[in-house]
Amino acid sequence: PIRRVQGPHSVELVHKMVHLIRNAMHYVVARFHLERRHLIRADPAKAERLSNDAQGFSTWCRELDEEHAATEPDFFTPEQLALYRQAPCRGEFYKYTQWHNRVYDITPLVGPKSGSGDKSSPPVLIIHYEDYHENLQKAADQILEFLELPLVAPIRPFRDLPDYSDHFSDAEVESVKGWVQNVASAHTYELVQRYFE
């Protein structure tokens, strides 16, 4: 049975984890769409400058990069900065990569304690976002079986994956790849490498 828990959750309540991975480029464009909605709601005049297309995305990335450029030397080596500053929306790609690094890092720290008091890492099911697109029923069945949950409503059709290839030049994709490789753990890069091939 499912219980609603209020307040902080104990790490011992984690019995299983589903780790969803999305194409890094699609993730950052989706972040733009979300942030754009918030920015325009607060200031409708920004709609023209932040158009909902590759040009508006490029403007958003440039403004983000400029906004954080002064503090970057506090966090990265000169060698990392040389690589980092070639990537558009570099802070967003850093957050994306660190998120997946941290999921792997915390897995051994959560889960129920065994009878001897030792932690046992919960099993993790890794799902890539495009698994839904390629075979929605199979992906849904896999998740439900893993979580030991029944299907309680019809599965809604999955929207076609968007094509954001016009949002990045080949050189930008290579720059992002280099940066993600530099920041990602070996485990994380193995999971996201497909998006840079």
C-alpha positions in Angstrom: 0.0 0.0 0.0 1.0 3.6 -0.7 1.3 5.9 2.3 1.5 9.7 2.2 4.4 10.9 4.3 4.5 14.5 5.6 7.7 16.3 6.4 11.3 15.0 5.9 11.6 11.4 4.7 13.9 9.0 6.3 16.5 7.5 4.0 15.6 4.2 5.3 12.2 4.4 3.6 13.9 4.1 0.2 13.5 0.5 -0.9 13.8 1.0 -4.7 14.9 3.8 -7.0 14.0 4.6 -10.6 16.7 6.7 -12.3 15.3 8.5 -15.4 17.9 9.8 -17.9 17.1 12.2 -20.6 19.2 13.4 -23.5 21.3 16.3 -22.1 20.5 18.6 -25.0 16.8 18.0 -24.8 16.9 18.5 -21.0 18.6 21.9 -21.3 16.1 23.0 -24.0 13.3 21.9 -21.7 14.8 24.0 -18.9 14.7 27.0 -21.3 11.0 26.4 -22.0 10.2 26.2 -18.3 12.3 29.3 -17.4 11.0 31.2 -20.4 7.4 30.8 -19.1 8.4 32.1 -15.7 10.4 35.0 -17.1 7.6 36.1 -19.5 4.9 35.8 -16.8 7.0 38.2 -14.7 7.8 40.5 -17.6 5.8 40.0 -20.8 8.3 42.3 -22.7 10.9 39.5 -22.6 8.8 37.4 -25.0 10.3 39.0 -28.0 13.9 38.6 -26.9 13.4 35.1 -25.6 11.4 33.7 -28.6 10.3 30.1 -28.3 12.8 28.9 -30.9 16.6 28.3 -31.4 17.3 32.0 -31.5 15.5 32.6 -28.2 17.3 29.6 -26.7 20.7 30.9 -27.8 19.9 34.3 -26.2 18.9 32.7 -22.9 22.1 30.6 -22.9 24.3 33.6 -23.6 22.6 35.6 -20.8 23.0 32.8 -18.3 26.6 32.3 -19.2 27.4 36.0 -18.9 25.5 36.2 -15.5 27.6 33.5 -13.9 31.0 34.1 -15.6 32.4 36.2 -12.8 32.0 33.4 -10.2 33.2 30.5 -12.3 36.9 30.8 -11.4 35.9 30.1 -7.7 34.7 26.6 -8.7 36.8 25.4 -11.6 40.5 25.1 -12.5 41.8 27.2 -15.4 42.0 24.0 -17.5 38.3 23.2 -16.7 37.3 26.8 -17.4 39.0 26.7 -20.9 36.8 23.6 -21.7 33.8 24.8 -19.8 33.5 28.2 -21.5 33.2 26.6 -24.9 29.9 25.0 -24.1 26.6 27.0 -24.4 24.4 27.0 -21.3 27.4 25.6 -19.4 25.8 25.9 -16.0 22.8 23.9 -17.1 25.0 21.1 -18.4 27.0 21.1 -15.2 23.8 20.8 -13.1 22.6 18.0 -15.4 25.8 16.0 -15.0 26.1 16.6 -11.3 22.5 15.4 -10.8 23.3 12.0 -12.3 26.7 11.9 -10.5 24.9 12.5 -7.1 22.2 9.8 -7.8 24.9 7.3 -8.1 26.8 8.7 -5.0 23.7 8.6 -2.7 22.5 5.1 -3.6 24.7 3.3 -1.1 23.6 5.8 1.6 19.9 5.1 1.4 17.8 2.1 2.0 16.6 0.0 4.9 19.0 -1.3 7.5 19.5 -5.1 7.7 19.1 -7.0 10.9 22.8 -6.4 11.7 22.3 -2.7 11.3 24.1 -2.4 7.9 22.6 -0.5 5.1 21.7 -2.4 2.0 21.6 -0.3 -1.2 18.2 -0.3 -2.9 18.0 -1.8 -6.3 18.0 0.8 -9.1 16.1 0.6 -12.4 17.6 2.8 -15.1 15.2 4.1 -17.7 16.1 6.4 -20.6 13.5 8.9 -21.6 13.4 7.6 -25.2 12.5 4.1 -23.9 9.0 5.5 -23.5 9.0 6.6 -27.2 10.4 3.4 -28.5 8.1 1.0 -26.6 5.8 2.7 -24.1 4.1 -0.4 -23.0 7.3 -2.3 -22.4 8.8 0.7 -20.4 5.6 1.0 -18.3 5.5 -2.8 -17.7 9.2 -2.7 -16.7 8.6 0.1 -14.2 5.5 -1.4 -12.7 7.1 -4.8 -12.3 10.1 -3.3 -10.7 8.1 -1.3 -8.3 5.6 -4.2 -7.7 2.7 -2.0 -8.5 -0.5 -2.7 -10.6 -1.6 -0.7 -13.6 -4.6 1.3 -12.3 -5.4 3.4 -15.3 -4.9 3.2 -19.1 -1.5 4.4 -20.2 -1.7 7.7 -22.0 0.0 7.9 -25.4 3.5 9.3 -25.3 4.2 12.4 -27.3 6.8 12.2 -30.1 10.2 13.3 -28.9 11.0 16.8 -30.1 13.9 17.5 -32.5 16.1 20.2 -31.1 19.0 19.7 -33.6 18.6 23.3 -34.8 19.4 24.5 -31.2 23.0 23.4 -31.3 25.8 23.5 -33.8 28.0 20.5 -34.3 30.8 22.4 -32.6 28.6 23.2 -29.6 27.6 19.5 -29.3 31.3 18.6 -29.2 32.0 21.3 -26.6 29.1 20.0 -24.4 30.4 16.4 -24.8 33.9 17.5 -23.7 32.5 19.3 -20.7 30.2 16.5 -19.6 33.0 14.0 -20.0 35.2 16.1 -17.8 32.6 16.5 -15.0 30.8 13.1 -15.2 31.8 10.1 -13.2 32.7 7.0 -15.2 29.3 5.6 -14.3 27.4 8.7 -15.3 29.2 9.1 -18.6 28.4 5.5 -19.5 24.7 6.3 -19.0 24.7 9.5 -21.1 27.4 8.7 -23.7 24.7 7.6 -26.2 23.6 11.2 -26.5 26.9 12.3 -27.9 27.5 9.6 -30.5 
